[in-house]
Amino acid sequence: MAGPAALSAAAAAALAAALLLLRREDPGPGAGPSMAETEALSKLREDFRMQNKSVFILGASGETGRVLLKEILEQGLFSKVTLIGRRKLTFDEEAYKNVNQEVVDFEKLDDYASAFQGHDVGFCCLGTTRGKAGAEGFARVDRDYVLKSAELAKAGGCKHFNLLSSKGADKSSNFLYLQVKGEVEAKVEELKFDRYSVFRPGVLLCDRQESRPGEWLVRKFFGSLPDSWASGHSVPVVTVVRAMLNNVVRPRDKQMELLENKAIHDLGKAHGSLKP
C-alpha cells in the first residue's frame, strides 16, 4: 500500500496536470451538432443498425470502455461486439451474453492478429497512468500497445478507428502524458484508416471502481469551479461515450476528425432517443 508521501506526490502531479489544462486556451465549440443533426440522430441510428456492422473495444475494463460497452449494447448499434483485452471480463447481466471476448498478450500482439480481423469499427480506450506503470510502462501501453493494435486493426479490415486521447495532446509537449498522447495520435493517423476519429476530452469525471487519490483530488477541484469553467476543461465519462456513438453514426467526408472537449460536450448531449 502506498505511503503518505507517495499519495501526496500522486495528488500533486494530478493537480499540476489539471492546472496545466486550465492554462491552455480552449479551442472553442468545434464540430458540435446543428439542430438538424440533433433531430436526425434517431434516423441515423436506425440506418446504421441496418448495416449490421461489427465493432471491437480495446480497454473495456477501464471506466470509459466499461460505459462505452454498456451504451453500445443499450443502443443496439452493432450486430457483433468484441472485446479485446489481456483478460476475460465477467458479466452477470443478460444483455452481455452475446459479447465476444478475445484474450491477447499485448507484448506479442502479432500472434493474435486474428482477434483484430473482420471488424468494421474499432474503439480504443486503452490506457494506464504513470503512477501505476511508471514512465516507461505508461508510454508502452498508451503509445506502443495502441499503435500496434491500430496497425493490426487496419490490416484486419477496420474502416473507422476511434481513439480516446486527451485535451492538450501534443507530441512536442514537455509533459510526458500529453507528449505520448500526441505521438500516438500522429502515428495512428499515418495508417490512413478510411475514417479516423480522435476524442480529446478534458478531465474525465466519474466514480472509478479503482481508487486513485490524485484523480479524486482533481475531480473535487473541478467540481468546485463554476460550471462554465468546469465544462471547458472536464467532461463526464457518459458524455464522452455518447459523443463517440453519436459521431460514429454520422456520415463524414473527412478522413480524420478531431473532437475537442467542447465538441464532445455538444455532441454527447445531443442524444435524442438513445435506445432503439
ZADO-1210 file (C-alpha; in nm, 4 decimals, padded with zeros to 6 digits):
<atoms>
<atom x="00.0000" y="00.0000" z="00.0000" code="MET" pos="1"/>
<atom x="00.1330" y="00.3441" z="-00.0932" code="ALA" pos="2"/>
<atom x="00.2504" y="00.5634" z="00.1918" code="GLY" pos="3"/>
<atom x="00.1524" y="00.9259" z="00.2596" code="PRO" pos="4"/>
<atom x="00.4499" y="01.0608" z="00.0645" code="ALA" pos="5"/>
<atom x="00.3584" y="00.8603" z="-00.2437" code="ALA" pos="6"/>
<atom x="-00.0053" y="00.9649" z="-00.2214" code="LEU" pos="7"/>
<atom x="00.0929" y="01.3292" z="-00.1823" code="SER" pos="8"/>
<atom x="00.3195" y="01.3070" z="-00.4866" code="ALA" pos="9"/>
<atom x="00.0417" y="01.1492" z="-00.6932" code="ALA" pos="10"/>
<atom x="-00.2066" y="01.4119" z="-00.5835" code="ALA" pos="11"/>
<atom x="00.0364" y="01.6936" z="-00.6594" code="ALA" pos="12"/>
<atom x="00.1121" y="01.5540" z="-01.0041" code="ALA" pos="13"/>
<atom x="-00.2568" y="01.5145" z="-01.0857" code="ALA" pos="14"/>
<atom x="-00.3396" y="01.8661" z="-00.9688" code="LEU" pos="15"/>
<atom x="-00.0460" y="02.0050" z="-01.1681" code="ALA" pos="16"/>
<atom x="-00.1843" y="01.8359" z="-01.4789" code="ALA" pos="17"/>
<atom x="-00.5253" y="01.9878" z="-01.4137" code="ALA" pos="18"/>
<atom x="-00.3758" y="02.3344" z="-01.3763" code="LEU" pos="19"/>
<atom x="-00.1815" y="02.2843" z="-01.6994" code="LEU" pos="20"/>
<atom x="-00.5067" y="02.2108" z="-01.8800" code="LEU" pos="21"/>
<atom x="-00.6638" y="02.5242" z="-01.7355" code="LEU" pos="22"/>
<atom x="-00.3761" y="02.7346" z="-01.8676" code="ARG" pos="23"/>
<atom x="-00.4256" y="02.6106" z="-02.2233" code="ARG" pos="24"/>
<atom x="-00.6565" y="02.8127" z="-02.4454" code="GLU" pos="25"/>
<atom x="-00.9846" y="02.6417" z="-02.5168" code="ASP" pos="26"/>
<atom x="-01.0278" y="02.5875" z="-02.8922" code="PRO" pos="27"/>
<atom x="-01.3979" y="02.6696" z="-02.8901" code="GLY" pos="28"/>
<atom x="-01.7079" y="02.4680" z="-02.9677" code="PRO" pos="29"/>
<atom x="-01.5528" y="02.2793" z="-03.2576" code="GLY" pos="30"/>
<atom x="-01.7693" y="02.0352" z="-03.4539" code="ALA" pos="31"/>
<atom x="-02.0768" y="02.0351" z="-03.2310" code="GLY" pos="32"/>
<atom x="-02.4051" y="01.9233" z="-03.3939" code="PRO" pos="33"/>
<atom x="-02.6547" y="02.1581" z="-03.5547" code="SER" pos="34"/>
<atom x="-03.0223" y="02.1440" z="-03.4615" code="MET" pos="35"/>
<atom x="-03.0930" y="01.9488" z="-03.7793" code="ALA" pos="36"/>
<atom x="-02.8280" y="01.6915" z="-03.6905" code="GLU" pos="37"/>
<atom x="-02.9687" y="01.6530" z="-03.3419" code="THR" pos="38"/>
<atom x="-03.3185" y="01.5898" z="-03.4728" code="GLU" pos="39"/>
<atom x="-03.1866" y="01.3423" z="-03.7295" code="ALA" pos="40"/>
<atom x="-02.9912" y="01.1248" z="-03.4850" code="LEU" pos="41"/>
<atom x="-03.2682" y="00.8705" z="-03.4370" code="SER" pos="42"/>
<atom x="-03.2912" y="00.8187" z="-03.8131" code="LYS" pos="43"/>
<atom x="-02.9116" y="00.7983" z="-03.8422" code="LEU" pos="44"/>
<atom x="-02.9011" y="00.5320" z="-03.5719" code="ARG" pos="45"/>
<atom x="-03.1675" y="00.3261" z="-03.7433" code="GLU" pos="46"/>
<atom x="-02.9859" y="00.3483" z="-04.0772" code="ASP" pos="47"/>
<atom x="-02.6625" y="00.2487" z="-03.9055" code="PHE" pos="48"/>
<atom x="-02.8209" y="-00.0562" z="-03.7393" code="ARG" pos="49"/>
<atom x="-02.9438" y="-00.1775" z="-04.0770" code="MET" pos="50"/>
<atom x="-02.5812" y="-00.2045" z="-04.1963" code="GLN" pos="51"/>
<atom x="-02.5104" y="-00.4890" z="-03.9487" code="ASN" pos="52"/>
<atom x="-02.1637" y="-00.3660" z="-03.8638" code="LYS" pos="53"/>
<atom x="-01.9236" y="-00.5254" z="-03.6189" code="SER" pos="54"/>
<atom x="-01.7190" y="-00.3427" z="-03.3551" code="VAL" pos="55"/>
<atom x="-01.4298" y="-00.4083" z="-03.1215" code="PHE" pos="56"/>
<atom x="-01.3404" y="-00.2293" z="-02.7991" code="ILE" pos="57"/>
<atom x="-00.9916" y="-00.2054" z="-02.6527" code="LEU" pos="58"/>
<atom x="-00.9825" y="-00.1146" z="-02.2846" code="GLY" pos="59"/>
<atom x="-01.3299" y="-00.2337" z="-02.1853" code="ALA" pos="60"/>
<atom x="-01.2123" y="-00.2979" z="-01.8290" code="SER" pos="61"/>
<atom x="-01.1469" y="00.0730" z="-01.7754" code="GLY" pos="62"/>
<atom x="-01.4099" y="00.3288" z="-01.6798" code="GLU" pos="63"/>
<atom x="-01.4668" y="00.4750" z="-02.0271" code="THR" pos="64"/>
<atom x="-01.4551" y="00.1377" z="-02.2008" code="GLY" pos="65"/>
<atom x="-01.6995" y="-00.0093" z="-01.9499" code="ARG" pos="66"/>
<atom x="-01.9530" y="00.2695" z="-02.0035" code="VAL" pos="67"/>
<atom x="-01.8971" y="00.2533" z="-02.3804" code="LEU" pos="68"/>
<atom x="-01.9796" y="-00.1177" z="-02.3868" code="LEU" pos="69"/>
<atom x="-02.2960" y="-00.0596" z="-02.1834" code="LYS" pos="70"/>
<atom x="-02.4163" y="00.2159" z="-02.4170" code="GLU" pos="71"/>
<atom x="-02.3349" y="00.0134" z="-02.7302" code="ILE" pos="72"/>
<atom x="-02.5458" y="-00.2748" z="-02.6033" code="LEU" pos="73"/>
<atom x="-02.8318" y="-00.0459" z="-02.4979" code="GLU" pos="74"/>
<atom x="-02.8403" y="00.1300" z="-02.8338" code="GLN" pos="75"/>
<atom x="-02.8041" y="-00.1936" z="-03.0316" code="GLY" pos="76"/>
<atom x="-02.5949" y="-00.0253" z="-03.2996" code="LEU" pos="77"/>
<atom x="-02.3791" y="-00.3251" z="-03.3922" code="PHE" pos="78"/>
<atom x="-02.4599" y="-00.6814" z="-03.4929" code="SER" pos="79"/>
<atom x="-02.1403" y="-00.8120" z="-03.3318" code="LYS" pos="80"/>
<atom x="-01.9483" y="-00.6732" z="-03.0340" code="VAL" pos="81"/>
<atom x="-01.5982" y="-00.7960" z="-02.9451" code="THR" pos="82"/>
<atom x="-01.3789" y="-00.7033" z="-02.6508" code="LEU" pos="83"/>
<atom x="-01.0030" y="-00.7333" z="-02.6948" code="ILE" pos="84"/>
<atom x="-00.8045" y="-00.7375" z="-02.3724" code="GLY" pos="85"/>
<atom x="-00.5462" y="-00.9106" z="-02.1592" code="ARG" pos="86"/>
<atom x="-00.8046" y="-01.0962" z="-01.9535" code="ARG" pos="87"/>
<atom x="-01.1614" y="-01.2164" z="-01.9868" code="LYS" pos="88"/>
<atom x="-01.4191" y="-00.9981" z="-01.8167" code="LEU" pos="89"/>
<atom x="-01.7108" y="-01.1379" z="-01.6168" code="THR" pos="90"/>
<atom x="-02.0627" y="-01.0064" z="-01.6699" code="PHE" pos="91"/>
<atom x="-02.3753" y="-01.1129" z="-01.4825" code="ASP" pos="92"/>
<atom x="-02.6344" y="-00.9217" z="-01.6835" code="GLU" pos="93"/>
<atom x="-02.8264" y="-01.0964" z="-01.9614" code="GLU" pos="94"/>
<atom x="-02.7526" y="-00.8083" z="-02.2008" code="ALA" pos="95"/>
<atom x="-02.3861" y="-00.9111" z="-02.2152" code="TYR" pos="96"/>
<atom x="-02.4404" y="-01.2775" z="-02.3081" code="LYS" pos="97"/>
<atom x="-02.3593" y="-01.2309" z="-02.6789" code="ASN" pos="98"/>
<atom x="-02.0473" y="-01.0188" z="-02.6260" code="VAL" pos="99"/>
<atom x="-01.7418" y="-01.1884" z="-02.7750" code="ASN" pos="100"/>
<atom x="-01.4092" y="-01.1720" z="-02.5952" code="GLN" pos="101"/>
<atom x="-01.0587" y="-01.2138" z="-02.7341" code="GLU" pos="102"/>
<atom x="-00.7812" y="-01.2515" z="-02.4762" code="VAL" pos="103"/>
<atom x="-00.4424" y="-01.1315" z="-02.6050" code="VAL" pos="104"/>
<atom x="-00.0881" y="-01.0742" z="-02.4856" code="ASP" pos="105"/>
<atom x="-00.0080" y="-00.7142" z="-02.5695" code="PHE" pos="106"/>
<atom x="00.3631" y="-00.7963" z="-02.5651" code="GLU" pos="107"/>
<atom x="00.3076" y="-01.0450" z="-02.8513" code="LYS" pos="108"/>
<atom x="00.0211" y="-00.8886" z="-03.0428" code="LEU" pos="109"/>
<atom x="00.1356" y="-01.0216" z="-03.3796" code="ASP" pos="110"/>
<atom x="00.0469" y="-01.3681" z="-03.2521" code="ASP" pos="111"/>
<atom x="-00.3124" y="-01.2526" z="-03.2037" code="TYR" pos="112"/>
<atom x="-00.3727" y="-01.0814" z="-03.5382" code="ALA" pos="113"/>
<atom x="-00.6885" y="-01.2873" z="-03.5891" code="SER" pos="114"/>
<atom x="-00.8525" y="-01.1073" z="-03.2953" code="ALA" pos="115"/>
<atom x="-00.8422" y="-00.7856" z="-03.4977" code="PHE" pos="116"/>
<atom x="-00.9862" y="-00.9273" z="-03.8197" code="GLN" pos="117"/>
<atom x="-01.3345" y="-00.8647" z="-03.9544" code="GLY" pos="118"/>
<atom x="-01.4342" y="-00.5553" z="-03.7571" code="HIS" pos="119"/>
<atom x="-01.5869" y="-00.2535" z="-03.9299" code="ASP" pos="120"/>
<atom x="-01.5389" y="-00.0124" z="-03.6377" code="VAL" pos="121"/>
<atom x="-01.2873" y="-00.0001" z="-03.3543" code="GLY" pos="122"/>
<atom x="-01.2858" y="00.1969" z="-03.0292" code="PHE" pos="123"/>
<atom x="-00.9598" y="00.2318" z="-02.8389" code="CYS" pos="124"/>
<atom x="-00.9941" y="00.3318" z="-02.4732" code="CYS" pos="125"/>
<atom x="-00.6709" y="00.1609" z="-02.3747" code="LEU" pos="126"/>
<atom x="-00.4546" y="00.3389" z="-02.1201" code="GLY" pos="127"/>
<atom x="-00.2799" y="00.3402" z="-01.7860" code="THR" pos="128"/>
<atom x="-00.1151" y="00.6014" z="-01.5647" code="THR" pos="129"/>
<atom x="00.2448" y="00.6918" z="-01.4944" code="ARG" pos="130"/>
<atom x="00.1807" y="00.6395" z="-01.1243" code="GLY" pos="131"/>
<atom x="00.0611" y="00.2865" z="-01.1858" code="LYS" pos="132"/>
<atom x="00.3043" y="00.1714" z="-01.4563" code="ALA" pos="133"/>
<atom x="00.5980" y="00.4139" z="-01.4357" code="GLY" pos="134"/>
<atom x="00.7069" y="00.6416" z="-01.7205" code="ALA" pos="135"/>
<atom x="00.8281" y="00.3593" z="-01.9441" code="GLU" pos="136"/>
<atom x="00.5243" y="00.1415" z="-01.8763" code="GLY" pos="137"/>
<atom x="00.2872" y="00.4293" z="-01.9407" code="PHE" pos="138"/>
<atom x="00.4446" y="00.5012" z="-02.2805" code="ALA" pos="139"/>
<atom x="00.4400" y="00.1329" z="-02.3672" code="ARG" pos="140"/>
<atom x="00.0670" y="00.0976" z="-02.3010" code="VAL" pos="141"/>
<atom x="-00.0644" y="00.4339" z="-02.4196" code="ASP" pos="142"/>
<atom x="00.1578" y="00.4580" z="-02.7279" code="ARG" pos="143"/>
<atom x="00.3082" y="00.1220" z="-02.8282" code="ASP" pos="144"/>
<atom x="00.0131" y="-00.1054" z="-02.7472" code="TYR" pos="145"/>
<atom x="-00.2331" y="00.1382" z="-02.9006" code="VAL" pos="146"/>
<atom x="-00.0315" y="00.1814" z="-03.2196" code="LEU" pos="147"/>
<atom x="00.0268" y="-00.1915" z="-03.2683" code="LYS" pos="148"/>
<atom x="-00.3421" y="-00.2601" z="-03.2105" code="SER" pos="149"/>
<atom x="-00.4324" y="00.0051" z="-03.4674" code="ALA" pos="150"/>
<atom x="-00.1905" y="-00.1484" z="-03.7200" code="GLU" pos="151"/>
<atom x="-00.3492" y="-00.4921" z="-03.6785" code="LEU" pos="152"/>
<atom x="-00.6998" y="-00.3464" z="-03.6952" code="ALA" pos="153"/>
<atom x="-00.6157" y="-00.1691" z="-04.0212" code="LYS" pos="154"/>
<atom x="-00.4691" y="-00.4884" z="-04.1659" code="ALA" pos="155"/>
<atom x="-00.7770" y="-00.6777" z="-04.0466" code="GLY" pos="156"/>
<atom x="-01.0165" y="-00.4576" z="-04.2403" code="GLY" pos="157"/>
<atom x="-01.1279" y="-00.1963" z="-03.9862" code="CYS" pos="158"/>
<atom x="-01.2643" y="00.1096" z="-04.1668" code="LYS" pos="159"/>
<atom x="-01.3326" y="00.3502" z="-03.8783" code="HIS" pos="160"/>
<atom x="-01.0902" y="00.3757" z="-03.5865" code="PHE" pos="161"/>
<atom x="-01.1859" y="00.5833" z="-03.2814" code="ASN" pos="162"/>
<atom x="-00.9139" y="00.6897" z="-03.0386" code="LEU" pos="163"/>
<atom x="-00.9705" y="00.8242" z="-02.6887" code="LEU" pos="164"/>
<atom x="-00.6908" y="01.0770" z="-02.6349" code="SER" pos="165"/>
<atom x="-00.6698" y="01.3824" z="-02.4086" code="SER" pos="166"/>
<atom x="-00.7213" y="01.7559" z="-02.4124" code="LYS" pos="167"/>
<atom x="-00.3859" y="01.9213" z="-02.4758" code="GLY" pos="168"/>
<atom x="-00.2302" y="01.6216" z="-02.6532" code="ALA" pos="169"/>
<atom x="00.0843" y="01.7435" z="-02.8256" code="ASP" pos="170"/>
<atom x="00.3817" y="01.5369" z="-02.9400" code="LYS" pos="171"/>
<atom x="00.6065" y="01.8381" z="-02.8731" code="SER" pos="172"/>
<atom x="00.4875" y="01.8828" z="-02.5134" code="SER" pos="173"/>
<atom x="00.7342" y="01.8714" z="-02.2251" code="ASN" pos="174"/>
<atom x="00.4680" y="01.6951" z="-02.0193" code="PHE" pos="175"/>
<atom x="00.5052" y="01.3181" z="-02.0733" code="LEU" pos="176"/>
<atom x="00.1332" y="01.2408" z="-02.0629" code="TYR" pos="177"/>
<atom x="00.0416" y="01.4956" z="-02.3309" code="LEU" pos="178"/>
<atom x="00.3519" y="01.4126" z="-02.5360" code="GLN" pos="179"/>
<atom x="00.2690" y="01.0406" z="-02.5545" code="VAL" pos="180"/>
<atom x="-00.0950" y="01.1125" z="-02.6396" code="LYS" pos="181"/>
<atom x="00.0146" y="01.3463" z="-02.9196" code="GLY" pos="182"/>
<atom x="00.2655" y="01.0960" z="-03.0538" code="GLU" pos="183"/>
<atom x="00.0164" y="00.8126" z="-03.0804" code="VAL" pos="184"/>
<atom x="-00.2453" y="01.0379" z="-03.2412" code="GLU" pos="185"/>
<atom x="00.0008" y="01.1245" z="-03.5170" code="ALA" pos="186"/>
<atom x="00.1279" y="00.7704" z="-03.5679" code="LYS" pos="187"/>
<atom x="-00.2220" y="00.6252" z="-03.5980" code="VAL" pos="188"/>
<atom x="-00.3133" y="00.8961" z="-03.8494" code="GLU" pos="189"/>
<atom x="-00.0274" y="00.7735" z="-04.0693" code="GLU" pos="190"/>
<atom x="-00.2055" y="00.4371" z="-04.1035" code="LEU" pos="191"/>
<atom x="-00.4708" y="00.6057" z="-04.3204" code="LYS" pos="192"/>
<atom x="-00.7893" y="00.4485" z="-04.1943" code="PHE" pos="193"/>
<atom x="-01.0913" y="00.5292" z="-04.4127" code="ASP" pos="194"/>
<atom x="-01.2117" y="00.7287" z="-04.1133" code="ARG" pos="195"/>
<atom x="-01.0144" y="00.8208" z="-03.8036" code="TYR" pos="196"/>
<atom x="-01.1819" y="00.9991" z="-03.5108" code="SER" pos="197"/>
<atom x="-00.9817" y="01.1389" z="-03.2195" code="VAL" pos="198"/>
<atom x="-01.1541" y="01.2448" z="-02.8997" code="PHE" pos="199"/>
<atom x="-00.9716" y="01.4879" z="-02.6716" code="ARG" pos="200"/>
<atom x="-01.1741" y="01.5182" z="-02.3507" code="PRO" pos="201"/>
<atom x="-01.0588" y="01.7206" z="-02.0528" code="GLY" pos="202"/>
<atom x="-01.0542" y="01.5668" z="-01.7063" code="VAL" pos="203"/>
<atom x="-01.2893" y="01.2680" z="-01.7079" code="LEU" pos="204"/>
<atom x="-01.5498" y="01.2935" z="-01.4333" code="LEU" pos="205"/>
<atom x="-01.6541" y="00.9564" z="-01.2983" code="CYS" pos="206"/>
<atom x="-01.6681" y="00.7404" z="-00.9881" code="ASP" pos="207"/>
<atom x="-01.3850" y="00.4999" z="-01.0600" code="ARG" pos="208"/>
<atom x="-01.4027" y="00.1464" z="-00.9313" code="GLN" pos="209"/>
<atom x="-01.0286" y="00.1738" z="-00.8721" code="GLU" pos="210"/>
<atom x="-00.9463" y="00.4437" z="-00.6185" code="SER" pos="211"/>
<atom x="-00.6799" y="00.6914" z="-00.7315" code="ARG" pos="212"/>
<atom x="-00.6232" y="00.9692" z="-00.4768" code="PRO" pos="213"/>
<atom x="-00.4749" y="01.2084" z="-00.7309" code="GLY" pos="214"/>
<atom x="-00.7684" y="01.1764" z="-00.9662" code="GLU" pos="215"/>
<atom x="-01.0124" y="01.2103" z="-00.6766" code="TRP" pos="216"/>
<atom x="-00.8473" y="01.5408" z="-00.5870" code="LEU" pos="217"/>
<atom x="-00.8714" y="01.6641" z="-00.9467" code="VAL" pos="218"/>
<atom x="-01.2410" y="01.5738" z="-00.9674" code="ARG" pos="219"/>
<atom x="-01.3035" y="01.7641" z="-00.6441" code="LYS" pos="220"/>
<atom x="-01.1035" y="02.0573" z="-00.7830" code="PHE" pos="221"/>
<atom x="-01.3120" y="02.0805" z="-01.0997" code="PHE" pos="222"/>
<atom x="-01.6292" y="02.0208" z="-00.9020" code="GLY" pos="223"/>
<atom x="-01.5594" y="02.3396" z="-00.7087" code="SER" pos="224"/>
<atom x="-01.5256" y="02.5535" z="-01.0245" code="LEU" pos="225"/>
<atom x="-01.8105" y="02.7469" z="-01.1891" code="PRO" pos="226"/>
<atom x="-01.9963" y="02.5328" z="-01.4448" code="ASP" pos="227"/>
<atom x="-01.8692" y="02.7411" z="-01.7370" code="SER" pos="228"/>
<atom x="-01.5086" y="02.6771" z="-01.6346" code="TRP" pos="229"/>
<atom x="-01.5572" y="02.3136" z="-01.5417" code="ALA" pos="230"/>
<atom x="-01.7322" y="02.2274" z="-01.8685" code="SER" pos="231"/>
<atom x="-01.4460" y="02.3826" z="-02.0632" code="GLY" pos="232"/>
<atom x="-01.1857" y="02.1574" z="-01.9022" code="HIS" pos="233"/>
<atom x="-01.3712" y="01.8475" z="-01.7796" code="SER" pos="234"/>
<atom x="-01.6459" y="01.6177" z="-01.9015" code="VAL" pos="235"/>
<atom x="-01.8492" y="01.3249" z="-01.7614" code="PRO" pos="236"/>
<atom x="-01.7464" y="00.9859" z="-01.8992" code="VAL" pos="237"/>
<atom x="-02.1015" y="00.9111" z="-02.0146" code="VAL" pos="238"/>
<atom x="-02.0996" y="01.2317" z="-02.2223" code="THR" pos="239"/>
<atom x="-01.7765" y="01.1236" z="-02.3936" code="VAL" pos="240"/>
<atom x="-01.9227" y="00.7812" z="-02.4703" code="VAL" pos="241"/>
<atom x="-02.2436" y="00.9234" z="-02.6132" code="ARG" pos="242"/>
<atom x="-02.0431" y="01.1667" z="-02.8251" code="ALA" pos="243"/>
<atom x="-01.8421" y="00.8728" z="-02.9617" code="MET" pos="244"/>
<atom x="-02.1554" y="00.6809" z="-03.0579" code="LEU" pos="245"/>
<atom x="-02.3423" y="00.9819" z="-03.1939" code="ASN" pos="246"/>
<atom x="-02.0379" y="01.0565" z="-03.4052" code="ASN" pos="247"/>
<atom x="-01.9999" y="00.7035" z="-03.5392" code="VAL" pos="248"/>
<atom x="-02.3483" y="00.7068" z="-03.6949" code="VAL" pos="249"/>
<atom x="-02.2940" y="01.0449" z="-03.8625" code="ARG" pos="250"/>
<atom x="-02.1697" y="01.0225" z="-04.2223" code="PRO" pos="251"/>
<atom x="-01.8469" y="01.2152" z="-04.2711" code="ARG" pos="252"/>
<atom x="-01.6350" y="01.3035" z="-04.5738" code="ASP" pos="253"/>
<atom x="-01.3182" y="01.3809" z="-04.3774" code="LYS" pos="254"/>
<atom x="-01.0658" y="01.1018" z="-04.3294" code="GLN" pos="255"/>
<atom x="-00.9512" y="01.2455" z="-03.9956" code="MET" pos="256"/>
<atom x="-01.1614" y="01.4341" z="-03.7437" code="GLU" pos="257"/>
<atom x="-01.0580" y="01.5818" z="-03.4112" code="LEU" pos="258"/>
<atom x="-01.3181" y="01.6460" z="-03.1410" code="LEU" pos="259"/>
<atom x="-01.2067" y="01.8713" z="-02.8574" code="GLU" pos="260"/>
<atom x="-01.3723" y="01.8954" z="-02.5163" code="ASN" pos="261"/>
<atom x="-01.6476" y="02.1430" z="-02.6112" code="LYS" pos="262"/>
<atom x="-01.7401" y="01.9484" z="-02.9235" code="ALA" pos="263"/>
<atom x="-01.7619" y="01.6352" z="-02.7092" code="ILE" pos="264"/>
<atom x="-01.9965" y="01.8157" z="-02.4689" code="HIS" pos="265"/>
<atom x="-02.2172" y="01.9349" z="-02.7551" code="ASP" pos="266"/>
<atom x="-02.2333" y="01.6030" z="-02.9361" code="LEU" pos="267"/>
<atom x="-02.2677" y="01.3987" z="-02.6197" code="GLY" pos="268"/>
<atom x="-02.5710" y="01.5956" z="-02.5092" code="LYS" pos="269"/>
<atom x="-02.7413" y="01.5599" z="-02.8477" code="ALA" pos="270"/>
<atom x="-02.8656" y="01.2167" z="-02.7533" code="HIS" pos="271"/>
<atom x="-03.2257" y="01.2187" z="-02.8707" code="GLY" pos="272"/>
<atom x="-03.3720" y="00.8724" z="-02.8162" code="SER" pos="273"/>
<atom x="-03.0761" y="00.6639" z="-02.7023" code="LEU" pos="274"/>
<atom x="-03.2374" y="00.3217" z="-02.7221" code="LYS" pos="275"/>
<atom x="-03.3804" y="00.1518" z="-03.0342" code="PRO" pos="276"/>
</atoms>
